[in-house]
Amino acid sequence: MIWCVLMIGILLPQSSAHPGFFTSIGQMTDLIHTEKDLVTSLKDYIKAEEDKLEQIKQWAEKLDRLTNTATKDPEGFVGHPVNAFKLMKRLNTEWSELENLVLKDMSDGFISNLTIQRQYFPNDEDQVGAAKALIRLQDTYNLDTDTISKGNLPGVKHKSFLTAEDCFELGKVAYTEADYYHTELWMEQALMQLEEGEVSTIDKVSVLDYLSYAVYQQGDLDKALSLTKKLLELDPEHQRANGNLRYFEYIMTKEKDTNKSASDDPSDQKTTPKKKGIAVDYLPERRKYEMLCRGEGIKMTPRRQKKLFCRYHDGNRNPKFILAPAKQEDEWDKPRIIRFHDIISDAEIEIVKDLAKPRLSRATVHDPETGKLTTAQYRVSKSAWLSGYEDPVVSRINMRIQDLTGLDVSTAEELQVANYGVGGQYEPHFDFARKDEPDAFQELGTGNRIATWLFYMSDVSAGGATVFPEVGASVWPKKGTAVFWYNLFASGEGDYSTRHAACPVLVGNKWVSNKWLHERGQEFRRPCTLSELE
C-alpha cells in the first residue's frame, strides 16, 4: 500500500478510487451458476490429482518392497539374471515414466474453464458498487453495522455474516469516497469483531490506521489521539502513527493556548462545532424520502381515507372488460394513484423478463442541461426497452394499458423493463419535463409525459417501495399489479406532487416495467381545461 502526506501535516492511508457500478440480480444469478460450474470443475481437478497421487503411492509401495529386499543382500539379489534385467529396466525407463507422471499437470481442464468463465466475472467497479449498495441500505433503513454484519435483515432466507475483513473492505470503500462517517462506522465494526477474537487476515493496526484518520477528519481530535495511542501500543515503530501522534498533540496544545487566551477575553470566546457525518449523496428531501421507504411516512387522515375505494373497472364500457372487469384500488387521492390488481399474469411476466434479460444495461436518465441520456448515481438499476412488434405479449400489454387508461399508446415510449437488485434505487425525480428543460423529449416529437403506468413483476422481501415525498405516499410492490397516475394536469401543466422515487431494495429482487404515455394523441381522450391545476 502506498502512503502520502497531506499538506496539513497528517499522514493518511491511500486507496484507489473506482466509480460506482451495479450488477442486476439476473446477472448475479448467472454468476451463481458460473461459480457452481467452477466448483464442479475444481472437484474434477482434485479427483484427477488424487488419482495421480494414488498411482504414485502404488509405485512407491512397490519400489519400497523391492528395495527393502534388495538391500538385505545386494550381490545375491543382482546375481539373479531376472532381477538384474528388471533393475536396468526400472532405472532406464520406469523411473522416467514415474518422473513424467509426477510432472504431469492435471490442472489444464480447470484452468481452461476458469479462463473462459473469467470474462463474466465482476470487476473492481462491481465490487465497489455492491459495497456502496450496502452503505446505502444502512442509511435508508436505519441499520447499524452490527445488524448488517450478523445478517439480521427482515425477510432473509439465507442468512449470511460479514467477517472483520469484509467490514474493513466496506470501510475502505467509504474512505475512498472521502465518506469518513461510514469509514468510522465500518472500521469500528471490524475492530470490535477482531477484539471479540475473530481470526482474520487483517490486523488491528491496519484497522486503527484508517479509523483514527476518519475520526480526525470528523473533528474528534481527542478520540483520534486515543486511537493513535492504541495503535502505537500494538506497533510502537509505526512511522505514520508516530507522526500523527506528534501532530495531534501539537494541534491540541495549540487549541488549549487559543482557548486560554480567549478565556481572558470573554468577548472573543468561540467554540468550533464538530462535524456531523451525513451521506455523501445528501439530498434536502432525503429524510422524508428515507422515512417513507421505511414505512414511517405521513399518514392519511381518516376523512381522506374514507374517500378511497376498491371497484371493478370496465374501461369505460370497453368490450374486453365488460364481462371480466379489472380490479381497481385507490392508493392515494392527490395525486390520484390507482392500483390495478391481477392485471398481468405470471406467464406474461416471465415472457417479458426473458425478452429483457439479454439486453439489460445500466439505466439512463435525461440530463436537463444537455437533454441527452446519461447514467447517474441516483438511478441504480438495469433496464431494457421492448417494442410491441417484437412479441404478441408486449403488444397485448400495450393495448391493455390503452383500454384501461383510455389514452392512446401509439405515441407512448416503448415498454421499459427494469431490474433493481439489492441496493437498487431511483432517487426522487419527476417523470415529466419541467419548463427549465424544454428539450427533454424533443427528439420523440410527442410532447411531454402525460402519465405513468408501472407494472410490479415481482414481490420484494423487504424495501423497494415507490414513494412520493411531496405528499407522503408509499406504494409497495405486489407481483401482478400495476399503478397509474397522471404527471400532468389536464391543462398540460406539470403536477409537482408526482415527484417520486424507487426505494432501495433491502432484501430480494425487484422487477418492474413501465409505460410512459405522451401528450400527442390525447387531445380528445383527455381534453384541456381552463384551470392550470385541473
Protein Blocks (a to p, Z undefined) as FASTA:
>chain_A
ZZdddfkopacddddddddddddfklmmmmmmmmmmmmmmmmmmmmmmmmmmmmmmmmmm
mmmmmmmmmmmmmmlmmmpmklmmmmmmmmmmmmmmmmmmmmpcfklmmmmmmmmmmmmp
ccfklmmmmmmmmmmmmmmnopafklmmnopaghiabdcdddfklmmmmmmmmmmnopak
lmmmmmmmmmmmmmnopacfbdfklmmmmmmmmmmmnopaklmmmmmmmmmmmmmmlmkl
mmmmmmmmmmmmmmmmmmmmmmmmmmlgccddddddddfkbcfklmmmmmmmnopaccdd
fklmmmpccdddehhoiaklmmmccddddfbfbdcddddehkbcfklmmmmmmmmmmmgc
cdddddfklopacddfklgcddddddfklpmklmmmmmmmmmmnopafklpccddddddd
ehiacddddfbdcfklmmlmmmnonopafbdcdddfbdcfbgjiacdfknopacdddehi
acdddfbdfkopacfklgccddddfbdcdddddddddfehplmmmccdfbfkZZ
